[in-house]
Amino acid sequence: MRIAQISPLAEAVPPKLYGGTERVVSYLTEELVRLGHEVTLFASGDSATSAELVPITPRALRLEPKVRDFTPYTCMLMDHVMRRAHEFDVLHFHIELLHFPCFRQLASRTVTTLHGRLDLPDHPPFYRTFPQYPLVSISNAQRRPMPPVTWLATIPHGLLPDQLRFNAKPDDYFAFLGRISPEKGPDRAIRIAQAAGVKLKIAAKVDKADREYFDTAIKPLLKDARIEFIGEIGEKQKNEFLGQARALLFPIDWPEPFGLVMIEAMACGTPVIGFERGSVPEILENGLTGYIVNSVEEAIEAVPKVAALDRRRVRARFEERFTAARMAHDYVAAFEQLLDAGGALKVA
């Protein structure tokens, strides 16, 4: 099968630091190549792939200090894809909804994986305008706010099995990994750790949009000697950071579409204490791979219980449910369904 993978340009594929979507695009691309498909990746020029790389920009846009608006570059990306669209059986987009007006005539050969939240009020009228596009959700929870559209499949993310190593003997700290923003709940994580009397290490990036929140809500809490702020980390540091943690704290306050960090922790054998929002109940198995809670108080109660969980079983469940090989096979099945339908997929 001839497959085009169209990635956002904000980060390289895979990203050097933070970047969930681009990381998933990388894992999927490499697995599709391994399965024998002809894959072309449209991405930033600093990407690394065994597929054919079509570089749209020299570097990831987030690393270019002079770049203020990503939109012109995304238009350039869509133009490159359009000019080569006849070369592919499937055009697989990971840029949310930006391509819909341009690729309407080719919609039956496109697959769009929606990586973001879909509960915002501006989304329903847009998706009602373009119901013919075949869509992939990354959790069933992500679908709930949507109007009738053409759902092709729900395909959870997956990781390369040897990317993060199992660690049977953790250190004495809990971990928070991701982004400093209100919806990710770093303030909750700190409150949980303080009340439970445990050490917390925070590895997270701070976007410009969240700088004020960090300065006013988070920085004052870092005076506590048990709270260590590390900053943004890369893939090489992630294995030690997650693998050495007793558990990952995932105290989100938003409808998380997936939460890649949960399965990254599971790959290390590290259980997760996650709030019951969005995809969390679909990923965590309560009492097996972690604990699903509904409040800070419940999270505090779960802190001492995670020590009794079998870390080898946590890793085993990752291998059974969340590998890149499983993800790639699911996508191949979705692509085949698309091509077999020949444009006859129905809005549901």
N, C-alpha and C positions, 0 to 999 in steps of 0.2 A: 504494500500500500504506500502511496506517495502522500506524505503528511507534512503540512506546514504548521509549525508551532510559532505563534505570534505572542511575544512576551512584552510586558511593560518595559519602558526604558529607564525607569527610576533607578534600578539596580542592575548589576551584571547578572548573568545566568551561569553559575550560581552566584549569589551576592557575596561580597567580601565581608560584610558585617550583617546588619539586620536586613530582612527581606523575605517574607514568607512566600508570596506568590512566585517570585523568581526562583526560589529554591525548589518549589514543587515543579515548576516548568523544567528545571534542570534534571531532576530525578526522572520525570516522565520521559523527557527527550532521550536520555541515555538508555533507559529500559526499552523504548521503542526501537532504537537502533540495534540494541542487543538482540531483539526479537526478529531482526532482519528487515525492518521497514526502511524505506527511503525517507529520511527526515531532514527538513530544512528549518533552521531556527532563525527567526527574525528577532534581533535583540541588539544590545549595545556591543560595541566592538571589543570591549574588554571581557567578553564572555568566553567561557571555555567549554567546548563541546566536541563530541565525536560525530555529530551531525554536520551538515553543511551550514556554516554560519553566514548570514547576511547581516553585516554590521550597519545599523542605521545611524548611530552616533559613535564617535571614537570611544567614549567612556560612559559609564552610568551617569545619568543626569544629576543624581543627588551628590555626586562627587565633583560636579562642575560649578564652582562658585559664581560664575557669570550667568548661569542659566537661572532664570526666574520663573519662566512659564513653560511647562512641559507640553502644552497643547500643540505648538507648531511642529515639534518633533514627532508627536503622535500622528499628526497629519502626514508627515513624511513617511512614517512607518506604514500607514494604511496605503499610501501611494505605491510603495515598493511591493507590498503584498498584492495589490490589485493588478499591477503590471505583470506579475508572475503567476497569477491565480490559475491560469490555464494549465500549469504544470502539475497541479496537485489534485488528488482525489478528495482530500479533506483539508479544510482550512480551520485550524483549531485556535481560537482566540482566547486570550487571558487578559484582555484589556477592558473588561466589563462591557459597557454599552456603546462606546464611542464609535464603533465601526458600523452600527446598525443602518444608518441612513445610506452609507456608501455601498454596502454589499447586499442590498435587498434582492437584486436579481440572482445572486449566488447563494442565497440563504439556505437552500436545500443541500449545499455542500459544505456548510459551516457547522461547527460545534463551538459553542461559547460556554466556557466554564466561568461561573459567577463566583468570585472569591470574596466579595464584600458583603456587607449587610444590605438587606433588601426591605427593611421596615421603614424607610424614610418616605415621607408623604409625596415626594416628587416621582417616585418610582412607578406606582401603578399606572398613571396616564401614559408614561413612556412605553411600558411593556404592553399595554393595551394597543398601542399604535403599531407595534412590531411583534404580533403574536406568532409569526411564522418561523422565527429563529429557533432552531433546536438548542435547548439549554441543558447544562449539567449543573446540578447543585452539589455542594461538598458536604452537606448534611441535610437531613429531612427537616430539621428545625429552620434552616435557612429559607425553605420554600414557603413557610406559612403565610407571610404577609402578601404574597404575590397574587395578581389577578390570573385568570386562565391564560396559560402560555403553553408552549410545546416543550414539555419536560422529556428529555431523552433518558436520563438516568440520574441517580444520586451516587457519586463516587467519592468516598472518603480519601483523603490524602494518604500517601505512603512514603516511607524513607528507605534508603539503601540499608540492608541489614547489617553491613559491616562499617557503616558510617559512625555510629555511636556504640561504644563498647559497654558490655555489661559490667557492673561493679557490685560485688556482693557485700562489701564492707564500707559503708558510707562514713563520712565524718560527722561532726556534731552540729551541723547547721542546716537550716531550711533555705530554699532558693526561691527567688522571684526572677523570672526572665521575660523580657519583652520590651514594652514601650512604657515610658512614664506618661500616663494620661488617666483622667478620672475613670474612664470606662474599664481600664485594665485593673484598677483597684490597688495600686501600690500602697496607698495609705491604709487600706484594710489589711494588707499583708503585714505591715509594720505593727498595727494594733494587735493582730493575732499573735505575732511573735512576742511582743512585749507582754501580753496577758498570759501567754503560755510559758514565759520565761526561757525562751530559746533564742539562739543566734539566727539572724536573717542576713543573707547576702543578696543584694539586688544588682543584677546585671541588666541594664536597660539603656536605651537611647532616649534622648530628650529632643523632640522636634521643636522647631521654633514656635509652633502653635501652642505647645504645652509648656513653654519656658516659665510663664507666670505661675501656672499650677505647680510646677516643680519648686520654684523659689518660695512660694507662699505656703503650700500644703505639705511638701515632702522634705525640703531642706531643713526646716526646724526640727523634724523628727530624727534627723541623722546624727544629732548630738548624742543620742543613746549609744553607748559603746557596743551594744549587742547588734546594732544595725550597721552593716557595711555596704556602702554604695560603690560599686566597681565601675559602672558606666557601661558603654556598649562593648560587646565582645563579638569575636568572629567565630567561625565554625571550629577552628582548631582548639579554641579555649572552651567550647561548649561541652565537650565530652567530660572534662574534669569537673567543670562547674556543676553540671547536672548529675553526673555519676557519683560525686562525693556527697551530694545532698541527701539528707534523710527523707525529704519529700519536697515536692514542688508545691508552692502555694499559688493557686489560680483563682483569686477572689474577684472575678469579673463582675461588672455592673452594667452589662449590655448583652444583646442577643448574639453572642459570638458565633460566627458562621462555621468555624471549625476549631481553631486553637492548636496550631502545629506543635507548639511547645509541649503540649500534653503527651503527644506520642513520642516526641524527642526524649522526654523524661522516661517514659515507659521503656524505650529502647535501651536505656542505661539500667533498667531495673528499678528506677526510682518511682515510688507511688506519688499520686497527685491528690491534693485536697482542693476540690473545685466547687464553685458555687453553681447551683442548678439553674443555669441560664443558657439559652441557645443550644449548642451542640453537646454540651458537657455530658448529659445523660446518655448520649449515643456513643461516646468515646470511653468514658470511665465505667467500670463495673464495681459497684459499691461493695466494699469489703474484700475486693480481690485486687484491683489495680489502684485503689485509692478510696477516697470517701467523697460522696456528693453531699453538700451541705447547703443550707438556706439562710445562714446568718453567720455573723462573726462569732457569736457564742457557740454555735454548732461546730465551726471550724476550730475553735480553741479546744473543744472537747475531743476533736479528731486527732489533734497533734500527738498526744501520747500513744494513740492506737496504731499509728502507721508503722511503728517499730515491729509490730507483730505480723505485718504482712510479709508474704514470701516474695522476695525480690526476684527470684528465679521465675516464679509464676508470672510476675509482672512483665518480665522480658518475654516469656513464652507467649503471652497474649498479644504483645506487640508483633511478634513474628507470625502469629496466626492471623492477625487482622490488618496490620498497617504497614506492609512492606511495599516498596516501589514496584516489585514484580506483580503483586496483586492489583495495584492501581493501574499499571500498564495493561494488564489483561482485561480489566474492566473497561478501559477506554477503547481498546481494540474491538471489544464486543459492541460498544456504543457506536463506533465508527461503522462497523459492519451493518448494524441495524439501520443506520442512516442511509448507507449506500443501497441496501436491499429495499428500503422504502421508496427510493427514487423520487423523493419530494412529496410522498404521500403521508408523512407524519401528521398526526392530528393534534390540534390544541386540546389540552385537558385541564 
